């Protein structure tokens, strides 16, 4: 499920395509087709092929990109209402289900008589029967657009009623009172080359905003396919169109040349599930790409089965790295997932790639079918043992169309499929602070009430290793002042821990990006370098004192839900035994939380990852001996401790700790200032600053604090 080509849902059958005799020109159509792309934010290459097929066959159409619309939504709906379209088509993935529900209902409300056809990967993963039941669509198109989509469109326009002779079409036949569905025929890409209609897509937007987590420093990246499908039959994955098929290399190179001549981009991302199936294809491509001489770096996805003998040629042709799926560090789990690869095999390929100067973006997941705590540990052991850098991962999601989903469904684990797809199944990555609040289909052998504790423990161990192992060399730090003389930014300078290339990072001294995860990816070797904020001279004593207080404490709470709190859980930088942490106190009320932009759960129990997440009014009920203040300013603590300062309070952030001390000296233990008082006081100080020299230094200090508070 890695690209948006319209895929196969059935095995191909030996069936001749029914080619219509009518050869309509664009002038023969009094109505158009409307193609709708939902809100997913990556280059819609699959829909691009649909548009090319229509354009090539002189079928008039409009294209509505819901993310980047060229016209207001109301205009499209008015055209539907006015009968300007004889067919509406949309498509994508199962996880686009909410968009499909929304847009089909809007279209049918505008004009119930305009038929809607659904294509895309979703038609591979859910049956025709279920799609017709779940969604307000009339037809399901199963397959690549070049196969028979145009034949269907022509048949529909000429009022044909029987589509059974057209491959890949599913629909309910009212006369026969049954669902008709025909098998899919794969397109011979070697004989039929069709490029996506790039000229109809908002290419500039997609190449500018679609940033790869590892290779984003390359700049604007153009997405492209070198083929369709995948060679694997993994239990957790559903390939876009089935088995891998590639066009002629000459056609792929021609498409690259076309893009190079028309668009300004800095690199290429070949987003096919696997780059190529066979080593000779990789070598042939590399030779042809090098000969093209456009000098654009590129990256791709490579199967762990691919021979590492191709790595030198890839590097020589401009490849900077690739994604390769480890998936699990446990051979027992790898055997169950049917990847056909062992940990030792993967490790060999990984180190060969690194030896050739290629960065390997390792993908993996946890909580697979029957996975134990030992298996989870084995995955992170593998990452640590091989110095693999990949902080982003996900919990296994039983995706419709996969064998793990089929097993769960058969066992009765999925009671309501549509409800599961709409709410339980998700693409949530681990770094979703309230992830434990959402319903999750756990197919592992770890008890439901333990999965987040197990995962957090291993993540903390792995992230802490990364922070120590990949420290930037020769680090130095300085503060940057603004025009008012206020320190507003920090500036790190150092050298890459792997290749010694110069690196630097400028960050906001408000520390909105946290404290323990200050990193910079090297633009040469793509290694992630950590800068150590705790080792800066003026802050070192603060952290040493804090470690002593943490060591002496038995029952700890964290106040503030934000990046500093997250870093404190993920990185063992303060010698904090995580078992001592009782809970995280959310600074927001429930009403304030519900007004936020993040995804909300209906759970009565709230969590910050694996820890209970409570409200400020719960503090008085908790028996604790240390409160670590994470993402709050001193004046914000009034809501927690309105009448006095509490000796159990200690700030993780040394900058706010320093502010708190000055704040205390200014106000005393019993005096508190709320936000309104602060700005009243600021106005008062501004007025008297020029009249009373005695308060000049005091006012200067407070003014800095105000500026800092406002910036927060």
N, C-alpha and C positions, 0 to 999 in steps of 0.2 A: 504494500500500500504506500508506495513512495512517489508515484507520479499520477497524472490525471488523464491517462489515456482511457478511452472507452473499452473495457475489457470483456473477456469471455466468461460466461457463467456455466456453460456446458462444454463437454469435450466436442471437438470438431467432428462433424459427420461427413461422409462422402455424399455430398448433395450439391447439385448444380444450382448456381444462383439464377434466379428468375430475372432476366434483364428485360425491362419494359421496352416495347417497340416505340413508344412515343418519345420523341426527342424534342423536349420543350426548350424554348429560348426564354430569356428573361422577359421578353415582351409578351410572352404568352401567359404570364402570371398576373392576376389582378390583385393578389394578396401576397403577403410575405410570410416567412418563417421568423419567429423570434427565438433567439438563443440566449439563455440566461446563465450567467456564471454567479455562483453564490459568493459569500464573503471571505472565502479562504484567501490568505495573503501570500500567494506564491504564483509564479508564472503559469498561467492556465494553458499548458501545451496541449493537453488532451482536447480541450474545447477549441484550441487553435486548429487542430486537424479537422474538426467538424466544420468550422468556418471555411477552411480551404476546400473541403469536399463540396460544400454548397456553392462557393465562388467558382470553382472549376466547372461546375455543371450548370452555371447561369441561373441558379435559383436565388431570387432576391430574399434578403434577410436583414434583420436588425440584430445588433449584439448589445445586450444589456449586462454590463459588468457591475454587479451590485456594490462591489467595493470601490470601483472607479467609474461611476456612471457618467456618460457624456450628456445625459438629459435627466431631468427630475423624474423620480419614480412615477409621479402622477401622469406624466406624459406617456410613458409606456403603458400604464394601466388604461388611460383614455384611448389609446390606439387599439388595445385589446377590446375594450368596450365597443368601439366603433366598427369592429370587424375587419381591421386592417391585416390581421394575421390569420392564416388557416392552420397553423401549428405552432405550439410553444415547446421548446426543448430545453432541458436542463440536465445536469449530471454532476457526479462527484463521488465522495466517499460516504460510508455509513455515518461517520461522525458529523456530516453536514445535515443530518436528519432534521434538525430544527429549522434550518434555512429552507429545506425542501417543503416542510409542512407550511411554513409561513408563506412562501412565494406561490405555491400551488393554490392555497386558499385565497390569496389575493387575486390571482389570475382568474380563478373560477368565479369569484365574487364579481369581477369585472365583466366576465362573459362566460357563462357556463357551457356554451356550445363550442368553444375553441378547445380542441383536444390537446392534451399535454403528454409528451413522451419523456421518459426518464432514462438516462444512460449513465455510464461511468462505473467505477469500481463497485459501487453499491449493488449493481445488478449481478455482479459475480458472487456477492456474499449473502444476498437475500433472494429467496425464490420469487418468481413472477407472482405467484399467488399471494405471498406476504406483502410484496410491494404494492400490488393493486389494493390490498386490504388496508395497509397502513397510510398510504399517501393518496392524495386526490389526483391521480394520474390515470390516463386512458391506455397508454402503451408503455412497454418496457423494451428498450433496445439493448441487446446483449452483444457486445463486440466492438471491434475497431470501426471507426466511421467509414473508412474506405470500402469496407466489405459490402454493405448493403443499405446504409442509411439513406443514400440518395435514391435508391430504388423505392424504399418505403415512402419517402417524401413525394416522389412523383406519383406513386400509386394512390396516396391519400388525396393529392390535389385533383387527380382525375376520377375521384369518387369510387375507387375500388373498395370493396368491402371485405374481400378475402385476401389476407396477407400471409397465409400459411406457406406460400411458396417462396417467401423472402426470408432469408436466413436471419436468425438473431432477434426475431420479433415475438413478443409476448403480449397478449391482450385477451380481454373477455369478449367472446363472440356471443352477442345477444340472441342471434337466431338459433345457434346450436346450444345456447345456454351452458357453455363450457369455456374454460381457459385454453387458448391455443398458444403453443410455444414451439418455435422451431430451433434446431441446433445452429451452432455458430461455426462459421468457416473463418479460419485465420487468414490474414492478408500476407501475401508473399512480398515482403518488403524489399527483397532483392530485385523483384520485377516491377514493383509499383512504388515509386518514390513520391511522396507528397510532404511538403514542409508545412508546419503550422503557419497560420496566417498572422505572422508577427506584426505586419503592418496594421492590423486591426486591434492589436493589444496595446495596452499602455506600458510599453516596454520600459520606458524611462523610469516609471514608478517601481516596477518590479525589480529591475536591476539595481536600483538605488536603495531599496528598503529591505530586500531579502538577504539578510546578513547571516553567513554561516558562523556558528559559534566558535570555530577554530580559525577559519581562513578569512574573516571579515576584513583584516588589514589589507587584503588585496585590492579593495576598492569596489567599484561597480562590477557585479558578477552576472554574466549572461548564462541562463539555464538552457540546457539542450539535451536531447536524447541521442544515444548511439544505438539504440535498439529498444525492444519492448519485451517485458516479461523477466523471468528469473529461472535459473536452473534448479533452484532448491525446492524442497517440499516440506519446509519446516512446519512444525506443529503449531507455532504461534503466529504465523504470517500468511497473508493472502496476497500472492503476486497480482500485479495489475491486470495482466492478460494471460497468465499461464506461463508456458514454457518460453524461454528466451528466443527471440528472432531478431536478426540484425539486417539492416539494409546493406547495400554494397558500400565499401569504404569510400569509394569515389563520391558517392552521393552524400555521405556524412561530411566529407571534406568540402564539398560544394556548398553545403548548408553553412558550415563555419565561415567560408569565404563570403557568402551572402550577408551573414550577420556582421562580419568585420567591416564590410564596405558600407553598411548602412547605420550602424549604431556605435556609439562611443562607450565602450566598456573596457574594464581592466583585466578581467580574467573570465574563464569559462568553468562552469560546473556541469559535468555530465551526470544527470540525475537518474539515469537508468539504474534499476535495482542492482545489476552487475554491469560493469563497464563493457566487457565482452566475455564470451563463453570460453574461447580457446586461445592459447598463447600466441598462435600465429596471427590471429586477428588483432591482438594488442600490438604485436610487432609491426604488422602492416599499417595500422593506424598511426603509430608513433613515427614511422618513416615518412608517411604522407603528410602528417601534421608539421613535422620539422621542415619538410620541403616547402610547405606553404609559406613559411617564413614570416608569420605574423607576430611571433614573439610574445604571445599572451600566455601567462601561466594558467594552469588548469588543475582541477582535482575531480575526483570521481568516487564511485563505490566499487570495491573489488571483492570478489568471492574469496574466502579463505582456501578454496580449492585451486585457485589460480597459481600456476608455477611461479615462484619468486625469480625465475630466470628472466622474466620480463621487466623486473624493477629497474635495472640500469637503463634500458631503452626508454622507459617511462620518464625517468629523471632527465635523461638527455633531451627528451622532447618537450620539456617544460613542466612536467607534472611536479607539484609541490607536496602532494600527499593524497591520501584517500581514506574513506571510511571502510572499515572491515569489521564484521560482526563477530565478536567473541561470544556474546550472548550469555555464557556462563563459564565460570572457572572450575566447574565440577564436571568431570567426565561422565558421571552418572546422569546428570541432567542433560548434557549434550547428546547422549545416546537416546534419551527420551524425546528430545526435540527433533530428532532425525536430521540434524544438520550435516552429519557425515564427517565431522571433524573432531579431533581431540585437542585437548589443551596444549599438549606438546607440539602438535602440528601448527597450531595457531602461534605459539611462542616462537617457533622457528621462522615462520613467515614474517612475524612482527619484527624480529631482530634483523632479518635480511633487509627489510624495507628501511629501517632506521640506519643500517650500515650504508645504504645507498642514498642517504639524505632525504628520505621521504617521511613526512610526518604521518603517523597512522592514527586516525580518529577512531578510537575503539568504541564500539557500541555494546552495551550489555544491559541486562535487566535482572530483576530478582523476583522471587515468589512464583516461579514457574510450577508446572504440574508436579505435585508430590515433593517439592523442594523442601529440604530440612534446614534447620539452623546451621548445620555443618556445611551444607551446600552453599548457603549464602556466604558464610565465612570463607569458603574456598574461592569464591569469585573475587572477593576483595584481597585475599592472599595472592591470587594470580596478578591482580593489578599492581599490588605493592612489590611483589617479587620481580616483576619485569619493568618497574618504573613507568607504568602506563598512565598517561594523563587524560582522564576523562571524568569530570565532575558531574556531568549531566547524564541521568539515566532515568528509567521509569520502572514502575511496578507492572508486572505482567497483566495485561488486560485481555480477557477472552473475547476476541474479535470475531464477529459473525463471518462464517466462511472458513474458519480455521478448525483443525481437528480438536484442539482443546475446547473450543466453543461447543462443537458437536457433542463431545463427551459430557460437558457440563449440562447441556440442554437435555441430553438423554437421561442423565441422572436426576433430572428434576430440579437442578440448582437454579435454573432460570424459569421462574413461574410466569412472568409476563414479559415477552420478548420486546415489545415496543417500549415498555417502561424501562427495561434494562438498557436498551440502546439510547434512550433519551436522557437517562440520569445516572445509571450505575456505571456503564462503560464510559471510560474517559481517556483522554490523552494527557491527564495531569502528570507533570513531572514531579519528582520527589520534592523539589523546592517549592512546594505549595504549602504555606504555613498551616492551613487548616485541613490538610489532606485527610487526617484521621477522622474528621467529622462526616465524611461522605460514605455512603454505602459502597462496599467493595466486594467483588466476587473473589474470594480467596480460594485458589485451587492448590495452594501449597500444603505441606504437611504441618506447618506452623499454626498453632491455635490463633483464632481471630484476635483475641485480646493481647497477643504477644508480637504480632507482625511488626508494628511500628517501633516497639522497643528493640527488637532484633535488628531491624534495618538501621535505626538511628545509631545503635552501638557500632555497627560495622562502618557506617558512613563517617562517623566521628573519627574512628581509627584511621580510615583511609585519607580523609581530608587533612587530618593532622600530619600524616606522613607526607603528603604533597607539600604542605606549607614548610616543612623542615627540609625536605629533599630538594626543592626547587627554589631556594632562596636566591634572589639576584645577587651577583657578585659586586663588591666594591660599592656598597650602598652609601649614598649621602642624602641629606635632607635639608631643605631650607623653606622658609615661609615667604609667601608673596603678598605684598601690601597693595591695597587699592589706593585711589587718589586721596582718600581721607586719612591714609596712614594706618588703616586697619588691616590686620592679618586675615586674609580671606581664603587663601589657598595654600596647600602644601605641595612641594615639588620634590619628587624622588628622582635621583639619577643613579644609574648603575650599569652593569654589564650582564648580558644574558648568561644564565647559569649553564647553558649547554654549548653555545657557539661564541660567546664573548662579544657579541654585537652590542653596541650602545643601546640602552633602553632608558626611558624616562616615563614618569606618570605625574600628572597634575591632578590634585583632588581637592574637593571642598573641605575646608577645615571645620565645617559644620558636621562633617563625618556622616553625611546621609548615605554614603556607601559603606558604612561600617568601619571596623577597626582592624580586624584580623584577616580580612580577605582583600588587601590592597594588592592587586595583581596587574601585570601587563604582559600581553602576548608579544613575543619577539616577531618582528616583521620579516626576519630572515629564515629562522628555523621553526617558527610557530610554537615554540615551547612557552608554557605559561610560567612567568616568574612572579614570585612573591616578594613584597617589600615588608619589612618588619617594623611596624609602627611602635611596638613595645620596646624596641631597642634604641629609639631616638633619645639622645642624652637628656633632654629636659623632661622626658616622660618616664624614663627608666625607673626612677625611685617610686613613682606612683604605682606602677605595675608590680614592683617588688613588694611594696607594702600591701597591695591588694591580694597578692598571692598568700601572704601570711595570714591575713584576715580570713580568706577562703579556707585555708588549711585548718584554722582553729574552729571554724563554724561546723555545725552538725546539720542544721536545717536552713536551707537557703531558698529565697524566692527571688525571681527576676521581675522587675517592674518596667514595663514598656515593651510593646510588641513592634519590633522593627528589625533593621539590619544588624544592629549591634547585638540584640538578643539572639538573632539567628546565628551570627558568627560565634557567639559564646557557646552555643550548643554544638555547632559543627566542628569547631576547632578547639583542641585542648591546649590553649595558650596560657591559661591561668592556673594550671594544675588543679582544675576543678573536677572533683569526683561527681560525675553526672547523677549518681544515685542520691546525692544530697539535695538535689533540686526538687522542691515540693511542687512548684507550679510557676506559671507565668501570669502576671497581672496585666490585663489589657487596659490601657489608659482611656479607652473609649467606652461610652455607654453602649448598650445594645442598639439604641436608635441611631447613634453615630456610626456604628459598624454597618448597619443595614443601608445607610446612605452611601457607603463606600463603593468603590468600583469593582472590588474583587468578587469572586463567585461565593455565594452564601449557601450554607447548608441549613437543613431543617432540624438538625440534631439539637437535642436539649443539652447535651454535654458538649462543651467547647474545648478545643485542643489547640495547642501550639506545637505542631508536630506530635511527639509522643507524650507531651506534658499537658496536664489540665490547664485550661486557660480561664482565669477567673476575672471578676470585675473589682474595681477599687473598693467597693463597699464590703468585699469579702476579706479585706486585709485584717480587720479586727478579730476575725474568727480563726486566723492562722497562727500557730505557734512556731515562730521562726526566730533565728538568732542573727541572720544576716540578710539584708535586702540589697541586691545588686541593681542599681539604677542603669537601665540600658539606653533607651532612646528618648529621654525626657530632659528638659531644661529645669533648672532649680525652681523657677516660679510655677512650673506645671505641677510640682509636687504639692502645692496647696490643696489640690483636690484629694490627695491621699492623706496628708498630715496637715489639716487646716490650722491647728492651734499651736503646734510646736515642731521643732526639728527633732528627729529621732536618731539616737546614737547608733542604731543598727543599720543606718543607711550609708551606702558607699557607692560612689559612681564608678562604672567601668571606664567611661570616657574621661581621660585626664583633663581635657579642656573644660568640660562641664563641671568636673570636680573642683577645678580652680575657680570657676565662676561661682560655684556654690559657697566656697570659703569666703570669697569677697562679698557675696550676697549676705552671708551670715554676719560678717563684720559690719555691713551697712545696716542691717535690719534687726539683728539680734535674734535670739531663739524664739521669741513669741510674736514677732512682727512678720506678717506675710503680705505679699504684694500680688494681687491678681493682674490679669492682662490689662484691664481697664486702668488700674492704678499706675501700671508701668508707663502707659502712654501719656497719662496725665502728668506724671512726674517728669517725663522727658520734655514735655512742652514747657513746664515750669523751669527746668534747667536751661533750656534754650534761651528763655527770656532773661534769666539773671546772669547768664554766662559772661556777657560783656560788661555787666555792672559791678560784679563782685569778684575780685581776683582771688579771694580766699577759697572759693569753691571751684576754682578752675580745674585743679587736678582731679578732684572728686567727680566733677561733671564730665571731664574727659573720659574717665574710666567708665562711668555709667553709660555715656554715649556709645562707647564701643560695645558695651553689653547690649544696648538697644539694637544697634545695627546687627549684631550677631543674632539676637532673638527674632528680628524681622526676617532675616535670611532663612532661618529655620522654618 
